Amino acid sequence: MSAYSFRSSRPDHWVSPRPTRDPAMSRLIHGPLQPMQRPGWLARLLGRA
C-alpha cells in the first residue's frame, strides 16, 4: 500500500449516477437496435432475416 492519498472536492465520474437519457435521443446517437446474432448468408439469401 502507498502512503500517499489523493483527495479531490469533485466526485469521480464513475461513481456519479448517469443522467437518464430519452430512448429517442439514444436511437438518434446509436441508431436502431441491432440483433445480437446476425443471420448467416444462407438465411439472408432465402429471405429469412
C-alpha positions as CSV (number, residue, x, y, z in Angstrom):
1,M,0.0,0.0,0.0
2,S,1.1,3.5,-0.7
3,A,1.4,6.2,2.0
4,Y,0.1,8.8,-0.5
5,S,-3.6,9.6,-0.9
6,F,-5.4,11.7,-3.4
7,R,-8.3,13.9,-2.3
8,S,-10.5,16.0,-4.6
9,S,-13.6,18.0,-3.9
10,R,-15.1,16.9,-7.1
11,P,-16.7,13.4,-7.1
12,D,-15.4,10.8,-9.6
13,H,-17.4,10.5,-12.8
14,W,-17.5,6.7,-12.4
15,V,-19.3,6.8,-9.1
16,S,-21.8,9.5,-10.0
17,P,-25.1,8.2,-11.4
18,R,-25.6,8.7,-15.1
19,P,-28.4,11.1,-16.2
20,T,-31.4,9.4,-17.7
21,R,-31.5,9.5,-21.5
22,D,-34.5,9.7,-23.7
23,P,-34.8,6.5,-25.9
24,A,-35.4,8.7,-29.0
25,M,-32.1,10.5,-28.3
26,S,-30.3,7.2,-27.8
27,R,-31.6,6.0,-31.1
28,L,-30.5,9.2,-32.8
29,I,-27.0,8.8,-31.4
30,H,-26.5,5.0,-31.8
31,G,-29.0,4.1,-34.5
32,P,-31.7,1.4,-34.3
33,L,-31.3,-1.7,-32.1
34,Q,-29.4,-4.5,-33.8
35,P,-29.9,-8.2,-33.1
36,M,-27.2,-10.0,-31.1
37,Q,-26.6,-12.6,-33.9
38,R,-26.8,-11.6,-37.5
39,P,-28.4,-14.2,-39.8
40,G,-26.0,-16.2,-41.9
41,W,-25.6,-15.6,-45.6
42,L,-27.9,-18.5,-46.5
43,A,-30.7,-17.1,-44.3
44,R,-30.2,-13.7,-45.9
45,L,-30.3,-15.3,-49.3
46,L,-33.5,-17.1,-48.6
47,G,-35.1,-14.0,-47.0
48,R,-35.4,-15.4,-43.5
49,A,-33.6,-12.5,-41.9
